[in-house]
Amino acid sequence: MRRPVTCLVVVLLATAATAGGGEPARSLSDFGPIGTPAEATETFRKALAALGESGGVLLIPPEAPAGWSHENVSQALRRDPPPPAPAKGWRAGPGVTVLDLRGGSLTVSVPQMTGWKVVRTLRMPPGDSLPHWGYYPAMEIENNIVHGASSYLDWLQEPVKAGADRRFYVPTTRGIFVGQFLNVHGGQGYGGGVSRVWVKALGYDAGTRKPYFIADTTSDHERGAIVHNKNHTQPLVMTTNANAANQTFDLFVKRHHYACGDAYLVATDFGYMGDVHSAAGDENGVCYATYIRSLTNVFRARVQSVDPDKGELVYTGATNAETLANTRPLINLNPKKAITEGRALIVSPDSATDPEAGGGRGLDGKAYPTTLVDGVQKGAKELRMGGLIRGDRDCPWTEAVIGRFFAVDEPTELVKGNLRRWYEITDLTANADGTKDLRIRRFWWGAKSAGSPTLFDPENYSRDGHLRPLRYIIAPGAYPCDLSRGLTPGGPSAGVAGRTTLVLAPYADRGTPHDFAAGDPIEQAIGPDPFKPIAFRAFLWDEVPGAFPSPVFDIVNMGTVPRDACIAIRGGPTTLEEAAKTRMRRPAWGSMLALESAADVGLDCKADFADAAILLRQPNRPQTLQWATRGGRRTSLGVSPQTGDLEVRGGNVDAGGAGVVRAGGLSATGTPARNLRGIAVKVAAGATSLAVAFDPPEPDAAYAVFVEQSWLTARAVTQQTEKGFTVVFDKPAPEGATLHWLLVR
């Protein structure tokens, strides 16, 4: 897969050497002295002038001054006729490609107008074709990150004085290795200057059960200083410095899609003429596609040999050796070195990251919430994840388990049926009743102390009235810190002979009977707490207001036919009954749309809607709008799927002084009233009764009716039925008499 890079050098040195009919490749030293930056600059000018009329390739040899820089701006536009006459024709002049061989790598400076072009024409002869599926790129870059790159940031746990061979105590040595370049600040956080230290060794303090690394430093470092180094090792970087007005795409892909077949484009002009969809299994034409999946093909092997003095482990009989990494622990699966006796109760904190979540229902009347505690930085708070892991009296846990790894060993808590999630044990508390509590390490912007893991099945959490003793396993393990002799990227699953040596960071059980030994089965754990990748992220740093209403997503249908939807969110169960049958007994999404920023309008509907602005289809149960109120209560507004009645739950209806219009009836029960009132109902002169008929009839006679007549008399309501009621008067009605009535159920 490195062939394209090799071919690039060959092409540039050979084929491109005579680009445009120019001279073969020339060395800068052919044109004059290059011993000093000033000499090199003058010689470079002469070389470009000499090659400018014919084009060619100019080599900057390794012996050119290391700090000298150059700029390849030799190529010019040729106009016909020459200026100042108006041009009738134009073309780019000959270009010079500069190959800089200094610094141990190749830097290519291409002609400023015509740049560099790679052309691949796929035109196979009749009767031939590409083989089974596959990818056939015009250029491929393989980027193998094996050893030497860093991604570490955490806080010093103890102060460090300037000097040689100093111990730097950190929450975890996961991701630290010998020879690593680390930045260690002197003051709190990023304050107090910085020392660029070289890691000489890793260690584990058996007395305090804390990890550390050893390095020389010329500065003092406070507790709470940040230790960090993060390297970007991307296979391709494109940088455009646009100091002149222009219109461009940093990445532009244009595909004329005249035939059928899948296509995935970024920053595209996607022209299509065929039906696009060609066969079963097609996924349509996709302008931007991201597929995020958890990988579970973990490394497994047996220990061939161990050198405790060097911290080296040689493995054999491996599977998935290509998946090894230096930030996931290597677990010793020898059952004789594991602890499984007894059972553990795990209590949920409600939220592992929200200190205001409350801590759940707890155990023995006590909640175990996530809290904020004093951090290692002065005046700063640090997250202490809540929850509880409590072993019963039969669990033979001692402080020796600190530094080993804990996993729940229930079938409902395994990944893919056979993978455990391993958490490093950081603390143990022995209780007076013989039970023991563990704390584990989880990661949330740095290593954090946590009381419990996140379980798949919420029914596996224990609480008062619901105890769920769980099988568990505690096993020894260690973090690999150097894989340079341990794997071949993209190599065979079993590994490659001569590249099966792993260097391990110091660990609690090193040199003890629980240490790795020949024949032990080993497995590299999956990450138990993944920060699930974000499919799309847009961060905005606008500083100047503008007139144009610029959206972050701009979706415009310029065609003559409608699309089904602007955004479709799918996946997972569609009913709560189906969701209750999943591993976590929850729907696929916590929220379909989370609005967490202040705005002028939350949802702005500015156009006509043929059917509805918001349509709640209620296929199975009422879909309500809910408002949270103080005290944890909620008020909901919904519509009964059966009756169509608008229903308010949890609060009253306050019209704020406004009236209620076009009401057909009032009811304090679940039975609607179909009649509300009669106003100025005429009563015949001399009448001693009046029969009022309903239209439509009431459901039954269970209603109250209130009557007021226009003359002084006693009255009574009689013969009350679903069809109406009769009012009897003590005194006959005078001329012009009327009556009002009001009905309430």
C-alpha positions, 0 to 999 in steps of 0.5 A, spaced: 500 500 500 506 504 500 506 503 492 503 510 491 508 514 495 514 510 492 511 511 485 510 519 487 518 520 488 520 516 481 515 520 477 517 526 480 524 525 479 524 521 472 517 523 468 516 530 471 523 531 470 522 533 463 515 536 464 513 540 458 519 538 454 524 542 460 531 540 462 532 533 466 532 534 474 538 539 476 541 540 483 541 547 486 548 546 487 549 546 479 547 553 479 552 556 484 554 556 492 549 554 497 553 554 503 550 560 507 542 562 507 544 568 503 548 564 498 542 559 497 537 564 496 541 568 490 543 561 487 535 559 487 534 565 484 539 564 478 536 557 478 529 559 477 531 564 472 535 559 468 529 553 468 524 558 467 523 558 460 523 551 459 521 548 466 524 542 469 525 539 476 530 543 481 533 539 487 535 542 494 540 537 496 541 535 503 547 539 504 543 546 503 542 550 509 537 547 514 534 554 516 534 556 509 527 557 506 525 558 499 518 560 495 517 557 488 513 563 484 517 562 478 511 560 473 508 566 470 502 567 465 503 568 458 498 573 454 497 573 447 498 579 445 503 581 451 501 586 455 499 592 456 494 590 450 488 586 451 489 579 451 486 574 446 489 568 448 493 566 454 496 560 457 501 558 463 508 558 462 513 553 463 513 551 471 519 548 475 517 543 480 522 544 487 524 537 490 527 539 497 531 533 500 533 536 507 530 534 514 530 527 512 523 527 508 521 530 501 518 536 500 515 538 494 513 545 491 509 545 485 508 550 480 504 556 482 499 556 477 499 548 474 500 545 480 500 537 480 496 533 477 494 525 477 491 522 472 488 515 472 484 513 466 480 506 467 479 503 460 479 496 461 479 492 454 473 489 451 472 482 455 475 484 461 473 487 468 475 489 475 474 483 479 470 482 485 467 488 489 474 491 492 476 499 492 481 501 486 483 508 488 488 512 483 492 514 489 492 510 496 496 512 503 497 508 508 498 511 515 501 506 520 501 509 527 505 503 531 509 507 536 511 514 538 505 518 538 502 521 544 495 522 547 495 524 554 493 529 558 492 529 566 494 532 572 500 531 577 497 528 583 503 530 588 508 536 587 515 535 584 522 538 585 527 540 580 532 535 579 534 528 576 530 522 576 524 525 579 518 521 580 512 524 577 505 521 580 499 521 575 492 518 576 494 513 570 500 511 566 495 509 561 498 512 554 505 514 557 511 510 555 519 510 556 522 515 551 516 520 551 516 527 550 511 530 555 510 537 557 509 538 565 507 545 567 510 548 573 503 551 576 496 550 577 493 547 570 497 550 564 500 556 569 507 557 571 511 555 565 513 548 562 518 543 562 519 539 556 521 532 559 523 525 557 520 519 560 526 515 563 522 510 566 515 508 569 514 505 576 508 503 581 509 505 588 507 499 592 506 503 598 501 508 596 499 504 590 500 510 585 503 510 578 508 514 576 514 516 571 521 518 572 524 524 568 529 530 569 526 537 570 529 543 571 523 546 574 519 545 580 512 543 579 505 544 583 500 539 585 495 540 580 499 542 574 497 539 567 502 533 564 500 533 556 502 531 549 497 530 544 500 528 537 496 529 530 498 523 525 493 524 520 495 521 513 493 528 509 493 535 511 491 540 506 493 548 508 490 553 504 493 560 505 488 565 502 491 572 502 487 574 495 480 574 493 478 567 490 473 562 490 475 555 491 473 548 494 479 545 499 476 539 497 472 538 491 469 532 488 465 532 481 462 525 479 458 525 473 453 519 475 451 516 468 450 509 470 447 506 476 451 504 483 453 507 490 457 513 490 459 517 496 462 524 495 464 530 500 463 537 497 460 535 491 457 537 484 453 530 484 450 530 477 446 523 475 443 521 469 441 513 471 437 511 476 442 511 481 440 505 485 442 499 481 441 492 485 439 489 492 444 492 497 445 499 494 445 504 499 443 510 494 448 516 492 450 519 498 454 525 498 456 525 506 456 518 509 459 516 516 459 509 519 460 508 526 461 501 529 464 498 536 470 493 534 470 487 538 475 483 535 480 484 541 487 481 541 487 474 545 494 470 545 498 466 550 504 468 554 510 465 551 515 468 556 516 474 561 522 478 563 519 482 569 526 486 570 525 489 563 517 489 563 517 485 557 512 480 555 512 475 549 506 472 546 504 466 542 498 463 538 495 470 537 488 472 534 487 479 532 494 481 533 493 487 529 488 490 534 493 491 539 493 498 542 497 502 548 491 505 552 487 498 553 489 494 559 492 487 557 488 482 562 491 475 565 485 470 564 488 465 568 483 462 572 487 461 578 489 468 578 482 471 578 478 472 584 470 470 583 468 468 590 462 471 593 457 476 589 457 484 588 451 489 589 452 495 584 448 501 585 447 506 580 448 514 581 443 516 576 448 519 573 455 518 572 457 525 570 451 530 573 452 532 580 445 535 580 442 528 578 440 526 586 444 519 586 438 515 585 434 510 590 440 508 593 442 502 598 440 501 606 437 508 605 443 511 603 444 514 596 451 514 592 450 521 588 456 524 583 459 529 587 464 535 586 470 535 590 476 539 591 481 537 585 488 537 585 488 544 582 487 550 588 480 552 588 478 548 582 472 542 583 473 535 580 468 530 578 467 524 583 463 519 579 458 516 584 455 509 585 457 503 589 460 496 588 459 492 594 462 485 595 458 481 600 462 477 606 464 472 601 468 476 597 476 475 599 478 482 597 484 485 600 488 491 598 492 487 594 486 488 588 488 495 588 491 496 581 487 489 578 481 490 574 474 488 575 468 486 571 461 484 571 461 477 569 453 476 568 451 474 561 446 480 560 453 484 561 457 481 556 459 485 549 457 480 544 456 474 549 463 473 550 467 480 552 467 483 559 468 490 560 474 491 565 475 497 570 481 498 573 480 498 581 483 504 585 481 503 592 478 498 597 474 500 603 473 494 608 466 495 612 465 493 619 459 488 617 464 484 613 462 487 606 467 491 602 466 497 597 471 498 591 472 504 587 474 504 580 477 508 574 473 511 569 475 517 564 471 524 563 476 529 561 481 525 565 482 519 570 476 520 575 474 516 581 468 512 580 463 508 584 460 504 579 460 502 572 454 503 567 450 497 566 447 494 560 441 492 564 438 497 569 435 491 573 442 489 574 442 495 579 441 494 586 437 498 591 432 498 597 427 493 595 431 490 589 437 486 591 441 483 585 447 480 587 452 479 581 457 475 579 464 478 578 471 477 576 477 481 578 483 479 574 491 482 574 492 486 568 497 491 565 497 497 560 502 496 554 506 502 553 511 500 547 508 496 541 514 497 537 516 490 537 509 487 538 505 488 532 505 489 524 500 494 522 495 490 517 499 484 518 496 477 520 491 476 525 496 471 529 502 476 528 509 476 525 515 472 528 520 477 531 514 482 532 511 479 538 514 483 544 510 488 548 513 492 553 508 493 559 508 499 564 509 497 571 503 494 575 501 492 581 502 485 581 509 485 577 514 480 580 508 477 585 505 470 584 499 474 580 504 476 575 504 474 567 507 467 566 508 462 561 502 459 558 497 464 561 491 466 556 491 474 555 486 478 552 486 486 551 480 489 553 475 493 549 474 500 552 469 500 557 467 507 557 467 509 550 466 516 548 461 515 542 464 518 536 460 524 534 458 523 526 458 531 525 460 537 529 460 544 527 463 549 532 462 556 530 467 562 532 464 568 529 466 575 531 462 580 526 455 580 525 452 580 518 446 581 514 445 575 511 441 570 515 447 564 515 444 557 517 449 552 519 445 547 515 442 550 509 438 545 505 434 547 499 430 543 494 431 546 487 428 541 484 421 540 481 419 534 485 418 533 493 423 530 497 420 525 503 424 529 509 429 534 510 432 530 516 430 522 517 431 519 524 431 512 524 433 506 528 432 502 534 425 500 536 419 504 534 414 502 540 416 502 548 414 495 548 420 493 543 424 498 547 423 494 554 426 488 550 432 491 548 439 490 553 438 496 556 431 496 556 431 503 553 429 506 546 435 507 541 435 515 543 435 519 549 433 525 545 431 526 538 433 533 538 436 536 544 436 544 544 441 546 549 442 554 547 438 560 548 435 562 542 430 567 540 425 562 537 426 555 539 422 552 532 420 557 527 415 555 522 415 561 517 411 557 511 405 554 509 404 547 511 399 543 507 397 538 513 400 540 520 406 544 522 407 539 528 403 532 527 403 527 533 400 521 530 400 517 536 400 510 533 400 506 540 399 511 546 398 518 547 404 523 545 404 529 550 407 535 550 410 536 557 413 542 561 417 541 568 415 544 574 419 546 580 419 540 585 420 535 580 413 535 577 411 535 570 404 538 567 403 535 560 398 537 554 396 531 550 390 528 546 386 522 547 387 517 541 380 514 543 376 520 544 380 526 541 379 530 547 385 535 549 387 533 556 391 537 561 395 533 566 399 535 572 396 543 573 390 547 572 388 551 566 389 559 567 387 563 561 390 569 564 384 573 564 382 571 557 375 568 556 373 561 553 369 562 547 365 557 543 365 552 548 360 546 547 359 544 555 362 544 562 364 537 565 368 535 571 368 528 569 370 524 564 363 524 560 363 530 556 357 535 556 353 536 550 349 543 552 352 549 556 346 554 557 340 557 554 339 565 554 333 569 554 329 563 553 321 565 552 316 563 557 309 564 555 305 569 559 301 565 565 305 559 564 307 555 571 312 550 567 317 550 562 320 544 558 327 545 556 329 540 550 337 538 549 339 538 542 343 534 542 341 530 548 346 529 554 349 522 555 345 521 561 341 525 566 347 525 571 348 533 570 347 539 574 342 545 571 342 552 574 336 556 573 334 564 573 328 567 571 326 574 570 320 575 575 320 573 582 318 566 584 320 560 587 322 554 582 324 547 581 327 543 576 323 536 575 323 531 570 331 531 569 333 526 563 338 526 558 333 529 553 332 535 557 329 538 564 322 541 566 322 547 570 316 548 575 314 556 577 310 557 584 307 564 580 305 564 573 310 567 568 308 575 567 308 578 560 315 578 556 318 573 561 324 569 560 329 564 563 336 563 563 339 556 564 346 553 565 348 546 565 355 543 568 356 535 569 
